[in-house]
Amino acid sequence: MRIMSFALTTQQVRNKDKDVTRRLGWLNLKPGDKLRPVRKCMGLRHGEKLDLLRDPLTVVSVRREPLRAMTDDLDYGFLECELEGVGTHPDYKWPSSFVAMFCASHRGCTPETTVTRIEFSYGEEQ
């Protein structure tokens, strides 16, 4: 089982408000794979332990798409902001703001960057 960090959306995962995540890489993930959601897994200090957020997630679908797909089709972008768990955030509920935040938090990322869109379910749900 792979570990996936949700440092920027910890509360959304704990509350089951997030059903989709976008990542750079993660090319070998496939539906049915299990993910162990943690607060962070990179940059842990010596002796610091993983903060497990909840029971494992099950991958429902995986696809690659340009990040700008969220701003090219605003209906799609607003729906995806909801699925990302930021639909009520004062800034990130807007697709353009979400894309800007994603690019700012991922070195070298631009709206043209192809990202991996991962949809997941909580527990054994499908």
C-alpha positions in Angstrom: 0.0 0.0 0.0 1.4 3.4 -1.0 1.4 6.4 1.3 -0.1 9.7 0.0 0.4 13.0 1.7 -2.5 15.5 2.1 -0.5 18.3 3.7 -2.6 21.0 2.0 -6.0 19.4 2.4 -5.7 17.5 5.7 -9.1 18.5 7.0 -10.9 17.8 3.8 -9.7 14.2 3.9 -10.5 13.8 7.5 -14.0 15.1 6.9 -14.5 13.1 3.6 -15.0 16.4 1.7 -12.3 15.5 -0.9 -12.8 12.8 -3.6 -10.2 13.9 -6.1 -6.6 14.9 -6.0 -4.1 16.1 -8.6 -0.5 15.0 -8.5 2.7 15.4 -10.5 3.8 11.8 -11.3 1.9 8.9 -9.9 2.0 7.3 -13.3 1.6 3.7 -12.2 -1.5 4.1 -10.0 -4.5 2.1 -11.1 -8.2 1.7 -10.0 -8.4 -0.6 -7.0 -5.1 0.4 -5.5 -5.1 1.3 -1.9 -3.6 4.5 -0.5 -2.7 5.3 3.1 -3.5 9.0 3.6 -1.1 10.9 5.9 -0.6 14.6 6.7 2.9 14.6 5.4 5.5 12.0 4.5 8.5 14.0 3.1 10.6 16.1 5.4 9.8 14.3 8.7 12.3 15.1 11.4 14.2 12.4 13.2 11.8 10.5 15.4 8.7 12.2 13.9 6.0 9.7 12.9 3.5 9.6 10.1 0.2 11.3 11.0 -2.3 8.8 9.6 -5.5 10.7 8.6 -7.9 7.8 8.3 -8.5 4.3 7.0 -7.0 3.5 3.5 -8.5 5.1 0.4 -9.4 3.1 -2.7 -8.5 4.5 -6.1 -11.6 4.7 -8.3 -10.1 6.3 -11.5 -6.8 7.7 -12.7 -6.3 9.9 -15.8 -3.8 12.4 -17.1 -4.9 15.8 -18.2 -3.4 19.3 -18.5 -4.0 21.3 -15.3 -5.5 24.1 -17.5 -8.5 21.8 -18.3 -10.0 23.3 -15.1 -9.9 26.8 -16.6 -10.5 25.9 -20.2 -14.0 24.6 -19.2 -15.3 26.5 -16.2 -18.2 24.2 -15.5 -15.7 21.3 -15.3 -13.4 23.6 -13.2 -16.0 24.4 -10.6 -17.1 20.8 -10.3 -13.4 19.7 -9.9 -12.9 22.4 -7.2 -15.8 20.8 -5.3 -14.4 17.3 -5.7 -11.0 18.6 -4.6 -12.6 19.7 -1.3 -12.2 23.4 -1.8 -15.6 24.3 -3.2 -16.4 26.5 -0.2 -12.9 28.1 0.2 -13.1 31.8 -0.4 -10.3 31.8 -3.0 -9.7 28.2 -4.2 -13.3 27.6 -5.1 -12.4 29.5 -8.3 -10.7 27.3 -10.9 -8.2 30.0 -11.8 -7.2 30.4 -8.2 -6.9 26.7 -7.6 -4.7 26.3 -10.7 -2.5 29.2 -9.5 -2.2 27.7 -6.0 -1.4 24.3 -7.4 1.4 25.8 -9.6 2.8 27.9 -6.7 3.0 24.8 -4.5 4.6 22.6 -7.1 8.0 23.8 -8.4 8.1 24.0 -12.2 4.4 23.5 -12.7 2.4 25.7 -15.1 -1.2 25.5 -16.2 0.1 23.6 -19.3 1.6 20.9 -17.1 0.0 17.4 -17.5 -1.0 16.2 -14.1 -2.5 12.9 -12.8 -6.1 13.3 -11.7 -6.8 10.6 -9.0 -10.4 9.9 -7.9 -10.7 7.9 -4.7 -13.3 6.6 -2.3 -13.2 6.2 1.5 -12.9 2.7 2.9 -14.3 -0.2 0.8 -16.9 2.0 -1.0 -16.8 1.9 -4.8 
